[in-house]
Amino acid sequence: MASTPDYYKTLGVPRTASQDEIKKAFRKLARTHHPDAGGDETKFKEINEAYEVLSDEKKKALYDQYGTANENQIPWGGQGGGAGFSYEDIFGGGAGGNTYTYTTGGGGGGGFGGFDWADILESIRHGEGAFGTDWDFGGGSRAQQGQDMSVQLDVSFDEAFNGTTKRVTLRIPGKSESETIDVKVPQGAREGGRLRYKGRGGPGQNGGPAGDLLITTHITEHPYFKRDKADVIVDLPINVAEAALGASIVVPAPDGTKVRVKVPAGTQDGKMLTIKGKGAKDIKSKDKEAFGNLKIKIHVQVPTDMNDEQKKAMEDFLAATPEAVRPW
């Protein structure tokens, strides 16, 4: 029997990691190792397998306790009978002080061929009866949902800001032919936003439904615009004179227009000016017409190479400045 890999090591997280930490680690590794991004397909499959187990509470519990999430490999009992499960084990408490023991049959000791005791007990815990609703009394396998598939979709700043439709060709695991789908990227799409396509992932087994296709958007860098959720940030360089005296400057907006902003006299480096409603569409808002803001970050540029006239002006300024700027 092949040994089960260390899923925590695969994702690079401790055994005490929360579901949120597990999800973040998976997303980071998936972006790096996905074949469409030039990654190794074998490594990507290992990452997917680890996340499939650790993101599922039931599978994770089995893996933590037995070292495998495959219930058919769990050593519930030995040859001719074995470890029993008491009523308290199943229901979490006694029934009138009595203990009822359910014993697994093992290889030749009265077991139910084709039944998995872990699933039987889980069904009892959830009030579905000993055999639940999916058991095949002929000894066959249960229907299983197909594997979800995660893909990163690179979009430009403008495509995310305005919305777009991109045609993507995918190779779905378990299918012989690739599939081409049109992905609608909504206006105001954010970095790390996820689109879910039901039933477009890996095929199910034994009549089970197909998994889902999860597409995560990644916004590529823009020459001067940056996104902060629905807000758009742009750096505005100004010279020392503009900062000291104030200025009126035309700034490009992400929707293709231009806006004039007033830089107040005495503006300091790092000051943020805000133009409301000139950011990206806020897809998280209940208001369908809500937009973020355009935030203009001031950067005061100190001259490094001045001509004689500029030097004279600076010297005159220094001579006319009696107040000290330092507290000592």
N, C-alpha and C positions, 0 to 999 in steps of 0.2 A: 504494500500500500504506500503510495507516494505521500511524503510528509506535507502538511499544510504550511504554506509560507507564513512568515510573521507579518500580518497585515498592518500592524501598528508601525513596524519598521518600514514597510513599503510606503506608507503615507508620511512617515517622518514625524509621528505624534506619539506622546506618552500614552500608556494604558489608561491614564486618568483623564484623557482628553474629552471635552464635551462634544456634543453633536455639532455645535457651531464651529469648533476648532477643527473637527474632522472634515467638515464641508469646506472650510477655507483652505485647508491643506490640499484637498482633492482638486479644487478649482485651480490652485496655483500650479500643481504638477500637471494637470490636464492641459493647461495652456502651453506648457513647455514641451510635453512629450506627445501631443496629438500628431498623428501622421500628416495631417493637412498643414501643420505648422513646421514640418520637417523633423518631427520626433520619431522615436523608435516604436513601431507598432506592438512589438512584444512587451516593451515596458509599459505602454499605454494600457494594454490588456491587463497587466498585473495591477496597475493603479485602479482600473475599473473594478476588478474583482475584489480588491481590498475595500473599496468604498461601498460596493454592493453589500458586503457583509457588515461592516462597521456602522453604516448608516441605518441599518435595520435593527431595531431593538431586540427582536427575538433571535435573529441570527447572531448578533453581537454577544448576547447572553450565552448562547450555546458555545460560541467560539471561545469566550473568556473562560468558561468552565471546563470545556473538553478539548480545546485546541483545534476544533473543527466546527464549521457551521453545517456540514453535511450530516443530517440526522441519521442517515443510514450507516454512518461510520462510527456513531457513538456507542461505546460498549455498555449497553444497558444491562445485559445479563450474560452469564457464562453458559457453558454447555449444560443442558438439562435443567435449566432454571437458574435464577440468579437474584439480582438486587430487586427488592420490592419497593412499592410506593404506597405509603399509608394514606388514609383519608386525610390526615392533617397535611401531608405533603401536597395533596391535590387541591384542597379547599382552604387551607390556611388555618384550620381549627377542627376540633373534634365534633362528633355528632352524638350527643347524649353520653359522652364519655367512652364510646366504643371506638375501636380502631379497625378499619377494614384494609386489608393489604392486597394490592394488585401486583402479581409477580410476572416478570417477563419470562418467556419460555426458552430463549436461547436457541441453539442449533437444533436440538431434537427433543425438547422437553415441553411440548404442549403449547408452543407459541402460535400466533395467528399469521400464517404465511402471507407476505405482501403488506402487512400493516406495520406502521411506524409508531411505536409506543410514545415517542416524544410528541407527535401530532395528536395522538389520542388523548393524552393528558392535557395538552393545550386546549383541545376542543372542550374537554370537561370543564376546565377553568373558565372558559368563556360561555358556558351554559349551552353548548351545542350538542350535548350528548357524547357518548364515548366515541362515535364514529363520525361526528360532524355532518357535513353535507356533501363532501367531495370524494368519499371513499369508493373505490372500485372493489367490490367483493370478489371479483375474479382474480385478484392478485395483481392488477395492472398498476401503472404509475398515475399519480395525480396530475391534473392539468396545471401548468406553470406559466406565469406571465413572462414574456420575453424581456431581455435585458434592455434597460434604458441606454441611450447613446447620447454622449455630450460632444458638441462641436463648437469651436470658437469662430465667430464671424467678424472679420475686420471690416469696419466702415470708417469713412472719412469723417472729419468734424462736420462738414456741410451735410453729408448724408444723414448723420444722426440728428443734426439740428432741424433739417427740413423734412426728414422722412424719405424713404426710398424702398424700392423692391429689388432684391438681388437674387439672381438665379444661382443655386448652389447644387453641385453634383456630389453625392455621397456614396460611399460603399458601406452598406448596412451589413453587420456581421450576421452570418447565417443565410445570406441571400447571394445568389450567384451573379446577379447583375447590379450595376450601380443605379442609383435613382437620382433624378433631377427634380428639385422642388423650387418654387418661387417663395422666398422669405420676405415678408412685408415688415420692414423696419419702421416702427411708428415715429412720427414727428416728436422730437424731444427725447429720443432714446438715450439712455444713460450708459456709462461705463459699467460693465458687469450685469446689465439687464438681461433677463432670460426669457426666451420664447419657447413655449412647450407645444409640440405637435403630437397629439394623442395617436397612439397606434402606428407611429412611423419609425419606431426603433426596431430592435431585434425581434425575430419571429418567436411566438410562444411555442411551448412544447406540450405534446399530448392534448392538443385542442385548446390550449390556453391563449389568452389575448396577446397581441404584440406589445412590446414595450413602447416607451415614448421617446421622441427625439427632442433633446434639449439644446437650444442654440443660444450661446452667450455672446453678447455684443462687446466688441473691443473697439474703442474709438482711437484712431491713429492721431498722432500729434499734428497740430496746426501751427503755422509759422508764428502767430501771435495771440491766438485765442486759446483759452483753457476752460474746461468745464468743471463746475463744482455743483453737482446735481443739476438743478434747473438754472442756476446762475452761470453767467459767462464772465470770465476775468480777462482783462487786457492790460498790459503794462504801457504806461505813458511816460516816456523820457522827457524831461524839461530841463532847461539850463538854469543856472544860478539866478540870473536876472528875472526870469519868468517866475521862479519860486518866490523871490523876494518882492517883486512888484505886482505879481498877479498877471494872468494872461487869459485870452479866449482862444481855445484850440479846437480844431475839427478832428474828431476821432471816428474811425470806422466802426460800424456796428455789425454783429454777426448775421443780420438779415439782409446785408448788402447795402444798406443805407449808410449815411454819415450823420453824426450828431455833433453839435458844438457844445463844449463844456467850458465852464468858467472856473479857472484855477484861482482860488483866493490868494491875495497878497499874504506873504509869510507862510506859504505852504511848506510843510516839512516832508522830507523823504519818507516814503512808505504810506503816506496818507491815501485813504481809499475814498473815491467819489462814486456815487451810485446813481444810475439812471434806471428808474423803475419800469418794469415791463419790457425791457429790451433784451432780456435773456432768452433762454430756450423754453419751449412749451413744457409746463409742469405736468408730466403724465401721472404723477402720484397724487395730484390734487383732485378732489371731487368736482371742482369747477373746471369744466372742459375748456374754458377760455383763459385759464390761469397761465401766466408766464413768469419766469424768473427775472432777475435783474442783470443789467450790465454793470459790472464793477470795474472801475478804472483805478489802477494802482499807480501812484506817482513815484517816479524814480528821478531824483535830482542829480543831474550829471555835472560833476566838477571838472572844469577844463584842465587838461594836462599839457596843452601846448598853446600859449597865448602870444598874440602879436604885441608890438610895443604899445599900441593904443589901448588894448585890453589890459595890459599890465599897469599902465598909467591910471586907468579907471579904477582898478582894484586897489592901487596904492592910495589914490584919493579917497576911496571908500574907507580904507583902513584908517587913514588919518582922521577922517570925520566920524569915526566910531569910538566914542570915549568909554562906552560901557563894556565891562568885561563879560565874556561868555563862560568863563570858568569860575567855579565857586571858591577857589583858593588863590 
